[in-house]
Amino acid sequence: MPDRARTKVTVATEWHRGPIDDRLFGSFVEHLGRCVYTGIYEPDHPTADAWGFRGDVAALVQELGVTLVRYPGGNFVSGYDWRDGIGPRTERPRRLDLAWRTIESNQVGTDDFLQWAARVGVEPMMAVNLGTAGIREAAELVEYCNLERGTTLSDLRRQHGAESPYGVRLWCLGNEMDGPWQIGHKTADEYGRLARETGHAMRLVDPSIELVVCGSSGAWMDTFGSWESTVLDHAWDVADYVSLHAYYEETGGDRASFLASGAAMDRFIEDVVATVDAVAARKRSRKRLRLSFDEWNVWYQSRYADPQHSPIDEAAPRLEDVYGTVDAVVVGDLLMSLVNHADRVAIGCLAQLVNVIAPIRTDPGGAAWRQAIFHPVAETIRRARGRRSLIVGVEGGELATAQHGDVPEVAAAATHDPVSGQITVFLTNRADTVVPVDVRHGGVATWRRARASTVVADERGPLHDAAAAGTARPVELTRAVTQDGVTRLDLPPRSWTVLDAVE
């Protein structure tokens, strides 16, 4: 194939956005379906620890490498009373959760989750109920978690076995409050004022906390853009971050658009950045608000009925998407979008962690295994955590899509560790043909130990068990040749590739 047809990807370590925040690689645990019960928690499981949490799941969480976990919702939080989940388990009430029409046993609550998070080594990101609760309940939860001693609530935590404060830093001020499905749905003015006053009260308890203000529930919402602007007009002084949520799926057999989901995420992030920066300009503020992309994933929402029509159950399977290699390629592409916006996106949460649209699946009483999407998440975290996000140039063809218009045929992102000299280039080929690529690394004639591995979207469809899902691991791409400042490789059709090198 002639050189003019080769896509050129240019990487230079001096072109970078700065360090990638470790919290970009988080996940999400909600009291929904089997995420908690028979997910992370199953006291009768053979691997259960002394607190009832599954050891096999904890090991996979650590292997996945997520750095942060958001809890307890999600839609669930808007009807949740955090006091129901503390104290002796035998005394906790059984409640009807209105968000998902399930019975909540409250066998896992604030103390249980925060202690589990500490054991598996993830930072907690707590959400407060601004749907059916408000200022007092939120401030009191901060007091329970973070005040050392001397008040009824801090001493109550000590009575429940946690003598030292949990020191929770990150707090979400509600969840998807512009969504009409949300219990306690509010207008932008209503929510903005409530978020401001709640954040003020929470910081009176602990001035060191960081607060995430709800953005719109999605770019597809009629409220998108105007919601962020109005809410931030009210809550600008308490906001450290504004949230984004987005899910992607293949609809109507339109695989080209699905494979271009990363381009849609790029535009979504850039639109929110433009909105929050416009508010800053209007307020003549020098604060550079960052983003919390605290729900994102591939989720086949069209397969599931509205929960308001579901029968009431208890910890029954819900939203248990089974993923295939095409989903893994898209998840890898979405992760690249986050890395490419690491100067503004500080927090990210793959939704969710176990069973519910998740990289980890479990059988009650049985095995836990890695879904196909597990691998791009783990591979990206391993190569991006603690590194810089490089600014990558891409010159190549475009791909026409029905949903997103023309998008780059090849997407690229890169990370660099200035101490070790390690460089990783992530590449997605969204086209259905092989695309030859020249990765140009000017200033370094030869990369040492340049190796590439890839996940290719095949036609097998969902991989329903552990053995099948294991076949979705990245495989080595043997033809990666480095010479005269260029590494040449051929990207397989519809693939996600990782190229590792050392300067």
N, C-alpha and C positions, 0 to 999 in steps of 0.2 A: 504494500500500500504506500503511495507516495507521501513524502513528509508533510505536504500541505494538508493532508487529511488527519494528521496527528493532533490530538488535543494537547495544549501546552499548559502545564501547571507550574507556577513559579513560586518557590519557597526561599525566603531569606530570613535568617534568625534575627536580624536587626529590625525587621518589620513585625511588630507584635502589638497586641492590645493590653499587655500586662498580664499579671498572674490570674489564673482561673480559680475562682472561689471553690473551695472543697464542697460547699453546700449545693453546688450545681448538680451534684450526683446523688440526690435524695430519692426517697420513695414515699409511700402513703399507706397507712393502715386505717381502715374505716370499719366501724361495726356494720358490716354489710355482707350478706351471704356467709361464706365460710372463710373470710379473711382472718378473723380473730379466732372463732371457735372451730376447731379441727384444722385451722391454718397455723397461726403462731402458737396457739394455746390448745392443748389437749391433755389434761392431767392423767388420763388412763393410757396414753401412748407409751410403748416400750422405751422410747428415748426421752420421755418427759423428765425435766429437772425437778428440783425440790419445790419449785413454785408453780409447776404444772405446764410449763412451756416446752414445746417440742425441741429437742436437741438437734434432730436432723434438719429442721427448718432453720434453726439458728446458725448451723454450720453453713447452709447454703446462702443465707443472708450475708454472712461474713465473706464467703467466696465471691458473691456478686459484687461486694465492695461498696454498697451504698453507704453514704456518710451521714445521712439525716433521714428521719421518718416523721411525716406529718400525721397528727392524731387529734381527735377521734373521728373527724369527718371534715369535709364532705357534707352531704345533705343531712346525715345523721345528727350533726352537731346542733342544728337549728331547733331540735326538739329535746335536747339532752340536758339533764341536770347532773352536773359532775358529782354532786354529793351522793347520788345513787350508787356510784362505783367505788366508794371508799369504805374502810372498816371491815369487820369480819365478813367473809363471804356468805356465811349462813344467815346473816341479817340484812343482806342487800335485797332491795325490792325487784320484782319482775315487772317490767314496764312494756307497754305497747309503743313501739317506735313508729311514728306516723310517716316518716320519710320513706321507709321501705316496707311498711306493713308487716313487721316481724315482732316477735316477743324478744325483748332484750333481758337476759338473765343478770347482767351486771357482774358476772364473775370475773371480768377483766375491767379495770377502771384506771384512774389516774396513777395511783401508786404502782399498780402491777405493770402498766405500760412503761412508766419512767424507769423502773428498776430493770425491766427487760432490756430497754434501750441501752442502759449503762452496761449490762452484761454483754450484749452483742457489739458494743462499741459504736453506736450511732447517736448523733445529736437529736434530741427531740424538738419537734416544732408543734406547739400546741395551738389548737383552735378554740375560740370561745363562742358561746351561743349568743348571737345577736338577732335571732329570729323570735324565739319565745322567751328569752331572758334579756339581760341588759347590763347596765353599768355595775351595779352592786355585785352580781354573780361573777362577772369577769374579774373585777378587782379582788374579790375574795379568793378566787382560784389562784391568782398570782400570789396572794398572801399565803395561802396553804402551801404552795410549791416553793416559794423563794424566800420567805421571811424566816430568819433563823429560829427565834423563840420569843416567848413573852406575850403572845396573843392567843385567844381561844383557838383560832384556826392553825397557827403555826405549832402550837402545842398539841393539837389534835393530830397533825401529821406525825409528830414525834411519838404519840401514843400508838399510832399505826405502824411504827417500826422504822420510820425514816428520821433519825435524829438530826442529820445534816440537811440543809435545804437542797432541793434539786437544782436550783440555779438555771431554770429554763430561760433561755435568751430570746428565742423566736416565738412570736405569737401572731396568729391570724385573727383579725377582727371580723369574725363571721365567715360565711361561705356563700358564694354565688347569690348575693342578695338581690340582684336584678331579675333572677329567674322566677317566673310565676309558679314553678313547681316547688319553690323553696317555702318551707313552713316559716311564716313571718316575713314573706316577701315585702320589700319596701321600695319606695321611689328613691331616686338619687339624692334628693334633698333630705329625705328622712334618714336614709342610711348615712349620708355624709355627716350630718349633725351628730347622730348616735356614735359613729366611729370616732369622731373628734372627742366627744365627752368621755367615751369609754377608754380611749387611749390615754387621755389626760389622767383619769382616775387610776388606771393600771400603772402609769409611770409615777404616780404619787406613792404607790406601794414599793416599786422597784424602778428607779430612774434608769437603770442600765439596760432594760429590755429593748428589743427591736420589734417593730410593729409592721404587719402586712395589711394594707387596706384592700378590700375587695375591688378588683376591676370588674368589667363586664364578664358574664359567663361564657362569652365566646364572640368571635368576630362576626358570626352569623346573626347575632342578636340585633334587633332594631335599636336597642339602647347603646350599642357599642360606640365608643368615642365620646358621645355626649355624656354617658354615665361617668366615665373616668374624669372628664373635665369638671362636671358638677361636684362629684364626690371630693375631688382633690381641692376644689375651691373651699370646701368646708374643712377638710381633714389634712390639709397640706402640712401643718405644723407638727402633727403626730406621726405622719407616714414616713417610714423608712423604705418601704417597698410597696408596689402595687401588683396585684396578682393577675395572672393570665391562666386560662384553661383552654385546652384544645385536644380533641380526639379525631382520629383519622381512620377511614375504612374504605375498602373497595366496594363501590356500588355499581350495579348494572353492568358488570364486566368491564368497567373502565379502568383497566390496570395501568395505563399510562398516567392518568391523573393520580392514582394511588401512589405510584412510584415517585411522583413529584410532590409528595406531601411535605418534604423538607423545604421546598420553595414556598409553599403556602405558609409554613411556620415562619420563614424569614420575613415575609411581608407582614404577618400578624405582629411579630415583635417590633418591626420597624414602625408600624402604624401606632402602636402603643407608645413607643419612645417619642415619636413626634407629638403625640397628644400631651404626655406629661411634660415634655420640654416647653410646649406652648403655654401650659399653666405656669411653669416656672418663669417664663418670660413675662407673662401677664402680671405675676406677683412681684416681678423684679427680684427674684430669689436666685441665689447662687447654688442652692441645693440641687444636686444632680440625682434625682430619684432613680433607684434601680428597680429591677423587675424580679418578681418571684413567679416562675412558671411552675406553680405547685400542683398542677394536674396536667399530664400529657401522656398519650399512649396511642396505640392502635386499639380501637374498640369497635366491634361490629354492633353498634347500637340498634340497627334496623332489625336485628334478629330477636330482640327482646320486647316484651309487652310493657306498657306503662305499669309501674308498680301499684298504682291505685286500683288496678283491675286484678291484682294477684291475691290469692288466698293468704290469710295470715299464717305464718310458719315460724319456726325457730331455727336459726342457723342452717337453713336449707341452702342447697346450691343456687347461686344467683350470678349471672354475668360471667360464667366460667368459659371465656373464650379459649379455644384451642388454636394455637398459632402454627403457621408453617414458615417455610423459608422466605417467601415473599414478605411476610410480616417482619421477619428479622432484618431484611434489607431495608425496609422502610424505617424501622426503629433505629437502625444505624444511621440513616440519613437524617432523622430528626435529632439525634444526638449531635451530629455535625453542625446542625443549625444552632444548637445551644452553645457549642464551643465557639462558633463564629460570632456569637453575640455576647461573649463572656465579659466584655467591658460594661455591659448594661444588665445582663441577666445574671444575677448572683446566686439565685436559688432555683432548683428544679426538683420536681417530684414525679417520678414515674408512677402512674396510678394504675393498679395498686401493687402491693408486694407479694401477696400469696393468694392463689385461687381466683380471686376476682380480677379479671383482665390483668393477669400477673405473669411475671417471669418464672415463678415457682408454683408448682402444683403439689397437692397432697391427696392421699387416700386416707380417710379416717381409719386410724389404727394400723395403717400400712405405710407405704413408701412415700417419700418426697422426691421430686425430680425437677430438672431444669427444662423449661419450655424453650422453644426455638429462639425467642427474643432474649433469653437470658444471656446468650453469648455476645451479641454486640454491646450490650450494656456492660458486662464484665470487662470485655476487651477495651472498651473506651475508657472506663474509669481507671483501669490499670495504666493507661497511657496518657491520661490527661490530668489526673489528680496531682497537684503540686507543681504543675508546669505552667508555661505561658501559652496563650492562644496566639498563634501566628496569623498574620494577614497574608492570605494566599491569593495569587492571581490565576485566573482560569481563562484561557482563550480556546474556544472550541465551538462546536455546533449547538443548535437549539432543538428542542423537542416540542412539538405541538401537543397540547393537552386540551381536553374539552372543558375542564373545570378551572384551570389556572393559566390558560393562554400558553405562550411560548416560554419554556423554562430551559435553563442550561442542561445539556445532555449529560454532562459530567459535573458533579458537585464535589468540592474539596474542602477540607479543613486540616489544620496541622497544629501540633503542639511541640514544645521544646523545653528541655531541662537545661538551663545554662550551666549548671554545675557538672552534670555527667556528660553533657553533649548529646544526649539522646533526643532524637527527632522522630515523630510519627506523622505520617500523612494519611488521612482518611479519604477514600475516594468512593463515590457512588456512580455507577453507570446506570442511568435510568432508561437507556435505549435497549431495544431487543436485538441488537447486533453487537459484535465485539468492537470496542473502541480502543485504538492504540493511543497511549499517553506517554508524553515526555515530561517527567518531573525534573524541572531545572532548579538546581541549587547553586547559584552563582557564588563564587568565593570559596567553595569547597569542591575541589575537582573530583574527589572520590569519597563517597560515603562508605564507611566501614560497616561490614555486617548488614548490608541492605537485604531485608527479607520481606516477603509479602505473603499475606494469607487472605482468603476471600470466602464470603458466603454468597452462593448463587441462588436466585429465586427459581425453583423448579416447579413442576406441575403436580407435585404429589398432594398438595393441599394440606389441611391441618394434620399435625402429627400428634396422634391421640394418646400415646403412652410414652414411658420413659425411654424405651428402646428406640422408638421411631424418632423422638425428639433429639436423641443423642446424635443422630445423623446430620443434624443441622449445625454442628460445630464448624468453625472456619477450617478450611484446608489450605495447604501451602500452594502458593502460586509460583511455579518454578521459574518462569521466564521474567525475572527482574534483573536487568543488566545495567551496571553503573559504569560510565566512562565519560571523561572530559566534562564533568559537572552536570551530567544528565543521567537520570535513571529511567530506563525505558521498560515499559510493561504493557501488556494487552489486558484490558479489563473485560472479563466475560460479560455476556449480556445480562442485564438486570441483576447487578451484583453490588456488594459492599465489600470494599477491600481495605486492608490495613497494611501500610508500608512502614517498616521500622528501619531506622538507620542510626549511626553514630557519626558525629562530625569527625 
